[in-house]
Amino acid sequence: MGKIVVIGAGASGIIAALKASEKHEVILIDKNDCCGKKILLTGNGKCNYWNSSISVDKYHTDNVTKLSHILDNKDEVYDYLCYLGIYPQVKGDYYYPYANSAYSVREILVNELLKRNIEIKYHYTVTKVEKMADGFKVVSEKESISCDKVIIAMGSKAMPKTGSDGLAYQIAKEYGLKVNPVLPSLVGLQTSESFLKVWSGIRANTEVSLLVDNKFIKKESGEIQLTDNGISGICVFNLSSEAIRALNNHREVKVLINFAPFTDNFYQFFDQRASDLVDFSMNELCESLFNYKLNSIFFKKCGINGNAHWKSLTDSEKKRFVQTITQFTIVVSGYGSFDKAQVCTGGISLEDIDEKTMEVLKVPSLYFIGEELDVDGICGGFNLAFAFISGYLAGKSV
Ligand SMILES: Cc1cc2nc3c(=O)[nH]c(=O)nc-3n(C[C@H](O)[C@H](O)[C@H](O)COP(=O)(O)OP(=O)(O)OC[C@H]3O[C@@H](n4cnc5c(N)ncnc54)[C@H](O)[C@@H]3O)c2cc1C
């Protein structure tokens, strides 16, 4: 039996502490006054904690092979979550606790920590993790704790108000680990178009496609939110990791919005609508299709008078109109800050980590887990799932 310190009482650290406590004395420390502050915010307070299609293609990472091996443990970890008492409500592929409350997940995890007599130290801000001849010294401003092994679960830079401010990256660098550039992800994309004030607050069902240097990268469909600085919502979040990394590499990033995803051929659809409603102006034809504020933007962008009739438009005007609706292009010039991001893309390279144990290859007895690693998933429970799986592996093998 050894003495293990787990730094960070988020999703990954709690699971690591629980598993490690089966064989060892465990101390779990956090700078906050409670465990799982970020868990409470997840899934809009409902905690989308798992997904039935967990696989590498749902993630971005610098080492697909290692991530794939880590994810191979998903069934065992899911069984463990059930064993802890989290009863799922499955919506499509997304798993939520049946109670529909993130609080319930946090409480289940915390109660288990208490039942296992795991010592939890709150208001403990780690400043350094020092390697000693016979283990480690975890240092804070107040005191130091000596231990045999350390699991670092301090999170990324996303949403620092929950406690994660990126110190894990600095510690990793001090131990000579590779840290890939860390950028916000699962966050809104910004543009500097003149119509932003007009469309701010509108929600629309769309298909959004990401283009980098005019090359198609990926497409998402669903509701997007039009904001006073760009676009947001789950579909946009799912484009954000690629978009933000491309922007940081000085590439040209565009998003094409199809505001008429309900038809494969909007020209034909609109032509038919205009012949069915023969007296209707363009404005009237668009009225129940798109928000009226959007219509004014569409007409302005393609240079068509909303009072005109479809049949009076030239072929090129009709094409321009259809293109504006189905390939509304915005040039992405920025993105939301770490304060708004749900996760970070980039981080501690998996190259330096043993994928079977989460131990640092060149520093035995030191482990990194969760979001601080260079693994970020799309929306749908993939990020919590990775936090749980990596935490479980470290706790089990420690
Ligand atoms: C608004 C929001 C919604 C989200 N929704 C979902 C969702 O529905 N599904 C999903 O899968 N993912 C979601 N995520 C992402 C998911 O919450 C995270 O990926 C996951 O919680 C990361 O867990 P972690 O243990 O790696 O890090 P964290 O949860 O960030 O935990 C890190 C812990 O370390 C502590 N710490 C940091 N530095 C120190 C220090 N120096 N000393 C002591 N303690 C320290 C922090 O206080 C914190 O408690 C969401 C994120 C946000 C912000």
The ligand as an SDF file (V2000), in Angstrom:
LIG
                    3D

 53 58  0  0  0  0  0  0  0  0999 V2000
  -19.9130   24.6810  -19.7820 C   0  0  0  0  0  0  0  0  0  0  0  0
  -19.3390   23.3180  -20.0500 C   0  0  0  0  0  0  0  0  0  0  0  0
  -20.1730   22.3000  -20.4730 C   0  0  0  0  0  0  0  0  0  0  0  0
  -19.6510   21.0340  -20.7500 C   0  0  0  0  0  0  0  0  0  0  0  0
  -20.5070   20.0370  -21.1030 N   0  0  0  0  0  0  0  0  0  0  0  0
  -20.0170   18.7940  -21.3130 C   0  0  0  0  0  0  0  0  0  0  0  0
  -20.8980   17.7120  -21.5610 C   0  0  0  0  0  0  0  0  0  0  0  0
  -22.1370   17.8390  -21.5130 O   0  0  0  0  0  0  0  0  0  0  0  0
  -20.3420   16.4880  -21.8250 N   0  0  0  0  0  0  0  0  0  0  0  0
  -18.9830   16.2860  -21.8300 C   0  0  0  0  0  0  0  0  0  0  0  0
  -18.5370   15.1680  -22.0810 O   0  0  0  0  0  0  0  0  0  0  0  0
  -18.1340   17.2940  -21.5480 N   0  0  0  0  0  0  0  0  0  0  0  0
  -18.6110   18.5270  -21.2690 C   0  0  0  0  0  0  0  0  0  0  0  0
  -17.7420   19.5380  -20.9490 N   0  0  0  0  0  0  0  0  0  0  0  0
  -16.2870   19.2390  -20.8690 C   0  0  0  0  0  0  0  0  0  0  0  0
  -15.9710   18.4540  -19.5670 C   0  0  0  0  0  0  0  0  0  0  0  0
  -16.6390   19.0730  -18.5070 O   0  0  0  0  0  0  0  0  0  0  0  0
  -14.4790   18.4260  -19.2880 C   0  0  0  0  0  0  0  0  0  0  0  0
  -13.7940   17.9120  -20.4020 O   0  0  0  0  0  0  0  0  0  0  0  0
  -14.1500   17.5570  -18.0800 C   0  0  0  0  0  0  0  0  0  0  0  0
  -14.9360   17.9210  -16.9810 O   0  0  0  0  0  0  0  0  0  0  0  0
  -12.6710   17.6990  -17.7390 C   0  0  0  0  0  0  0  0  0  0  0  0
  -12.4210   17.0190  -16.5410 O   0  0  0  0  0  0  0  0  0  0  0  0
  -10.9600   17.0900  -15.9020 P   0  0  0  0  0  0  0  0  0  0  0  0
  -11.0170   16.2410  -14.6790 O   0  0  0  0  0  0  0  0  0  0  0  0
   -9.9320   16.7690  -16.9000 O   0  0  0  0  0  0  0  0  0  0  0  0
  -10.7200   18.6170  -15.5240 O   0  0  0  0  0  0  0  0  0  0  0  0
  -11.5560   19.6340  -14.6010 P   0  0  0  0  0  0  0  0  0  0  0  0
  -12.9580   19.2130  -14.4490 O   0  0  0  0  0  0  0  0  0  0  0  0
  -11.2830   20.9890  -15.1290 O   0  0  0  0  0  0  0  0  0  0  0  0
  -10.8900   19.4610  -13.1690 O   0  0  0  0  0  0  0  0  0  0  0  0
   -9.6280   20.0040  -12.8500 C   0  0  0  0  0  0  0  0  0  0  0  0
   -9.6010   20.2450  -11.3510 C   0  0  0  0  0  0  0  0  0  0  0  0
   -8.2650   20.5700  -10.9750 O   0  0  0  0  0  0  0  0  0  0  0  0
   -8.3040   21.6020  -10.0230 C   0  0  0  0  0  0  0  0  0  0  0  0
   -7.0390   22.3470  -10.0770 N   0  0  0  0  0  0  0  0  0  0  0  0
   -6.5390   23.0010  -11.1470 C   0  0  0  0  0  0  0  0  0  0  0  0
   -5.3670   23.5850  -10.8190 N   0  0  0  0  0  0  0  0  0  0  0  0
   -5.1380   23.2790   -9.5170 C   0  0  0  0  0  0  0  0  0  0  0  0
   -4.0990   23.6000   -8.6010 C   0  0  0  0  0  0  0  0  0  0  0  0
   -3.0480   24.3580   -8.9540 N   0  0  0  0  0  0  0  0  0  0  0  0
   -4.1940   23.1290   -7.3370 N   0  0  0  0  0  0  0  0  0  0  0  0
   -5.2460   22.3670   -6.9530 C   0  0  0  0  0  0  0  0  0  0  0  0
   -6.2650   22.0400   -7.7700 N   0  0  0  0  0  0  0  0  0  0  0  0
   -6.2080   22.4880   -9.0380 C   0  0  0  0  0  0  0  0  0  0  0  0
   -9.4840   22.4610  -10.4550 C   0  0  0  0  0  0  0  0  0  0  0  0
   -9.9630   23.2430   -9.3720 O   0  0  0  0  0  0  0  0  0  0  0  0
  -10.4730   21.4130  -10.9380 C   0  0  0  0  0  0  0  0  0  0  0  0
  -11.3560   21.0250   -9.9150 O   0  0  0  0  0  0  0  0  0  0  0  0
  -18.2500   20.7950  -20.6400 C   0  0  0  0  0  0  0  0  0  0  0  0
  -17.4110   21.8330  -20.1950 C   0  0  0  0  0  0  0  0  0  0  0  0
  -17.9450   23.0710  -19.8970 C   0  0  0  0  0  0  0  0  0  0  0  0
  -17.0210   24.1500  -19.4000 C   0  0  0  0  0  0  0  0  0  0  0  0
  1  2  1  0
  2  3  1  0
  2 52  2  0
  3  4  2  0
  4  5  1  0
  4 50  1  0
  5  6  2  0
  6  7  1  0
  6 13  1  0
  7  8  2  0
  7  9  1  0
  9 10  1  0
 10 11  2  0
 10 12  1  0
 12 13  2  0
 13 14  1  0
 14 15  1  0
 14 50  1  0
 15 16  1  0
 16 17  1  0
 16 18  1  0
 18 19  1  0
 18 20  1  0
 20 21  1  0
 20 22  1  0
 22 23  1  0
 23 24  1  0
 24 25  2  0
 24 26  1  0
 24 27  1  0
 27 28  1  0
 28 29  2  0
 28 30  1  0
 28 31  1  0
 31 32  1  0
 32 33  1  0
 33 34  1  0
 33 48  1  0
 34 35  1  0
 35 36  1  0
 35 46  1  0
 36 37  1  0
 36 45  1  0
 37 38  2  0
 38 39  1  0
 39 40  1  0
 39 45  2  0
 40 41  1  0
 40 42  2  0
 42 43  1  0
 43 44  2  0
 44 45  1  0
 46 47  1  0
 46 48  1  0
 48 49  1  0
 50 51  2  0
 51 52  1  0
 52 53  1  0
M  END
$$$$
